């Protein structure tokens, strides 16, 4: 089946995508750790499955950065960057709102997208996916051995036994799978992607997902333990769980008709048009340490001039890292971001840029569900971020465990500061400090 391939810009990279069907709803197919748009249509069962989906939707397919027809990696991608690829493709095809269909590793970025952008997510469908890699995919003691096998035999189709054991005697399918390996990603890219995947842990964001969710999992899945799917369904509010027979992780290795039927019934019966007032966001508080003492020492005129420069620098950083200023706090800012890595980098940039002006700034960063209140925000995540900021020292960017988990693979230098009791929380919370230029004794 000939399908036109186009490219969307996501940052500095180009993301390959295809659009099939003209149904009344948009359905974005978020693939697993490798994919190749052109090869999909060479495999009869996969082509059949995609045709079933496109019969009731406008099906939007894409290859994630570093895989298939998309640009190759310049560094290890974070979940946040991969989430940006979804948004870039949706923007390119004029999709304001779509259902997301996340497969395996693609499920984590789909969940993050759905929680962050509920206004753009009509529904969420997850197949063979998980919230924490080492719990439901590969424990640490088996992970390096798996990478060794990948390094030795990638491109020959040998990984088929791990992903679709019922097809290992099907020579035609094995040859197709070998091409899929080679054209999906190079061995080095696959190993890099697997290392990134091994750091995935989105368990803490599951309660913040508010869109209708369908979880599909094969009972004997050889790659992702079925308990991973059951965990998602239990921890995503109102999720529907459907357990299907079979052992193949690759969906199109088995009977795809029941999968397509479940998806069509779920989507065509969904009417969820209310405007969301609760979203997942990363909250940043900044604060000038000892501002009152400094203002008294400088005098009103000099202090207000310095404070104006502080505001300009902070606002420039918030804008540069795609944040949204909520309000000023006299000697600091409250801002939100759609990605935790951007929030942390923004905070670090503010601390480092203001240090030469003899302004000692501290920051607190936390990711969680917030309540939108017109131009203001509320909710426990806001209070947690404020309390984290209050525990920070001058020159600190202090972040929560949730932020630490979500920025895995982003190369942000984080070190555990300790565990702290935060007002309103029953358990002590581990906090992590970012090695800003200020903290490393450097100067901008």
Secondary structure, DSSP 4 states (H G I P E B T S, - for coil): -----EEEEETTEEEEEEEE---SSEEEEE--S---HHHHTTSHHHHHHHHHHHTTSEEEEEPPTTSTTSPPPSSPPPHHHHHHHHHHHHHHTT-SSEEEEEETTHHHHHHHHHHH-GGGEEEEEEES--SBHHHHT--HHHHHHHHHHHHHHTTTTTTHHHH-GGGTT-HHHHHHHHHHHHHH--HHHHHHHHHHHTT-B-GGGGGG--SEEEEEEETT-SSS-HHHHHHHHHHSTT-EEEEES---SSGGGS--HHHHHHHHHHHHT----SPP-EEEEEEEEEEETTHHHHHHHH-HHHHHHHHHHHHHHHHHHHHHTT-EEEEE-SSSEEEEESSHHHHHHHHHHHHHHHHTTT--EEEEEEEEEEEEETTEEESHHHHHHHHHHHHPPTT-EEEEHHHHHHTTTS---EEEEEEE--TT-SS-EEEEEE--TTTTT---
